[in-house]
Amino acid sequence: MADQELRADDDADSGFEDAASLQSTSLSSSILNYTYENGRRYHAYRSGSYPLPNDETEQDRMDLLHHIWRTMLGGELLRKRPTNPQRILDVGTGTGIWAIETADEYPEAIVLGTDLSPIQPGWVPPNCSFYVDDAESDWTYEPFDLIHGRSLGGSISDWPRFYKQCFDTLRPGGLLEMQEHDAWISTIEKEMPPWTDSWNVTLNEASALFGKYLNVADKHVGWMRDAGFVEVEEQIHKIPIGSWAKHHKDLGRIHLSEMLNAVEPYTLALYTKVLQKSLDETKVTIEMVKREFCTRKHHLYVNYRFITAKKPG
Ligand SMILES: C[S@@+](CC[C@H](N)C(=O)[O-])C[C@H]1O[C@@H](n2cnc3c(N)ncnc32)[C@H](O)[C@@H]1O
């Protein structure tokens, strides 16, 4: 399914004692001291350092996107399966859905998921644990056989440092897999619809001002090579927003639903807090972009990228 040309369909309608940087295994009140703004709930640990909400609505969106990522891989969790991994890290694990399913798939491995938000469920496989941690802190983990991160554009301010920590924390021969989507809507036509066009630019300008640039998915290959990784490969999947393409009709439909739920969380804080736009103006932008996603005359898509690499060993 990777890199398929998109054409419009004319007929269509536990115990990680080694990790000193980890904040807590129990829920101290400070990490649950969520803030609420414009009807959305935001994380408390290192409050304000990540601009998207962590409420149920956002968790549902992340879980739907998990389904989309897996569908692109024909049901797999990883593009490159590791051999007999013992220790796996999922950075910025979100609801923990990837870590939980990976723990089920590799029962011999210990799977650790970290996030700023303690939003993962309590009932998880015995080989899976979650910790509140900032991926931008110094890493003090024991070596891993595999490090995975997904949809982390806008979460990290210093990617070269992030990849140096990945490199240093992997055992020789260990695997790195990032699954990242462009934070930029593309079209098969010459011109973007106007609201989406302006949103692409403005949202990314806001993220740059915030200090955690959103649209970095196409930079990972270079960053991984610079950090010393070898066998760096990228596989790109173009996923339509809606069912307009000959391929991926069902996935496109689900993707549209996910994208309609993505516009508000990505836009709200960056527009109102960073760009100081009024809530009314921000809400108009959100609604108009969503409207353009739904209009059948537009043929919009997003690039989803699987970037895999190995630490020499
Ligand atoms: C878009 S979500 C993706 C979640 C998950 N990786 C997935 O694919 O389902 C990004 C996640 O990264 C977390 N995050 C953002 N910045 C972080 C940081 N500096 N350290 C750890 N987690 C972070 C957020 O709290 C959020 O849960």
The ligand as an SDF file (V2000), in Angstrom:
LIG
                    3D

 27 29  0  0  0  0  0  0  0  0999 V2000
   -0.5630   12.5830   19.3260 C   0  0  0  0  0  0  0  0  0  0  0  0
   -0.3160   11.7070   20.7990 S   0  0  0  0  0  0  0  0  0  0  0  0
    0.2550   10.1030   20.2290 C   0  0  0  0  0  0  0  0  0  0  0  0
    0.0970    9.0340   21.2690 C   0  0  0  0  0  0  0  0  0  0  0  0
    0.6130    7.6460   20.8890 C   0  0  0  0  0  0  0  0  0  0  0  0
    2.0170    7.6630   20.5460 N   0  0  0  0  0  0  0  0  0  0  0  0
   -0.1880    7.0510   19.7790 C   0  0  0  0  0  0  0  0  0  0  0  0
    0.3020    6.9900   18.6540 O   0  0  0  0  0  0  0  0  0  0  0  0
   -1.3370    6.6330   20.0210 O   0  0  0  0  0  0  0  0  0  0  0  0
    1.1860   12.3930   21.4490 C   0  0  0  0  0  0  0  0  0  0  0  0
    1.4440   11.9420   22.8670 C   0  0  0  0  0  0  0  0  0  0  0  0
    2.7630   12.3580   23.2440 O   0  0  0  0  0  0  0  0  0  0  0  0
    2.7080   12.8250   24.5790 C   0  0  0  0  0  0  0  0  0  0  0  0
    3.8150   13.7750   24.7410 N   0  0  0  0  0  0  0  0  0  0  0  0
    3.9250   15.0040   24.2240 C   0  0  0  0  0  0  0  0  0  0  0  0
    5.1000   15.5520   24.5590 N   0  0  0  0  0  0  0  0  0  0  0  0
    5.7550   14.6340   25.3170 C   0  0  0  0  0  0  0  0  0  0  0  0
    7.0170   14.6140   25.9730 C   0  0  0  0  0  0  0  0  0  0  0  0
    7.8320   15.6670   25.8860 N   0  0  0  0  0  0  0  0  0  0  0  0
    7.3540   13.5370   26.6730 N   0  0  0  0  0  0  0  0  0  0  0  0
    6.5060   12.4660   26.7590 C   0  0  0  0  0  0  0  0  0  0  0  0
    5.3030   12.4270   26.1590 N   0  0  0  0  0  0  0  0  0  0  0  0
    4.9260   13.4970   25.4390 C   0  0  0  0  0  0  0  0  0  0  0  0
    1.3460   13.4780   24.7080 C   0  0  0  0  0  0  0  0  0  0  0  0
    0.9520   13.5680   26.0540 O   0  0  0  0  0  0  0  0  0  0  0  0
    0.4890   12.5200   23.8850 C   0  0  0  0  0  0  0  0  0  0  0  0
   -0.0440   11.4990   24.6710 O   0  0  0  0  0  0  0  0  0  0  0  0
  1  2  1  0
  2  3  1  0
  2 10  1  0
  3  4  1  0
  4  5  1  0
  5  6  1  0
  5  7  1  0
  7  8  2  0
  7  9  1  0
 10 11  1  0
 11 12  1  0
 11 26  1  0
 12 13  1  0
 13 14  1  0
 13 24  1  0
 14 15  1  0
 14 23  1  0
 15 16  2  0
 16 17  1  0
 17 18  1  0
 17 23  2  0
 18 19  1  0
 18 20  2  0
 20 21  1  0
 21 22  2  0
 22 23  1  0
 24 25  1  0
 24 26  1  0
 26 27  1  0
M  CHG  2   2   1   9  -1
M  END
$$$$
